[in-house]
Amino acid sequence: MTKLQVTASIEKFHSAEQLWFWFLYSKSMRNNVLRARITPTRRPCEILDAEALITKLYLAGKLTDEELSIMKRFGDKRRAPHQHIWCENRASQLWNNAMSVIEDAAKQRGWID
């Protein structure tokens, strides 16, 4: 019996937000033992690579507890905080700072165009 090989191109992320939302979605699928449908798109990193990157940024002091909290809270909502909504103004600033840090690090690794 032969293994089925799927030729798939590697699609880089367009932004840190796309990377973050992909990471949360993929992690929830893995944690819930659900199988996502197979798509022809592969990513330049694995879930554990993204988790390691975020952990390293946190341990290096480049991401704060507050930023991680905002990233998780709005990641669960599947949207970024909006700067023009008064109660989300501060969260938006923290989100943008965190995404900037993640984007710089992910670009260095070749994950973002």
Order of alpha helices (4+ residues) and beta strands (2+ residues): alpha-alpha-alpha-alpha
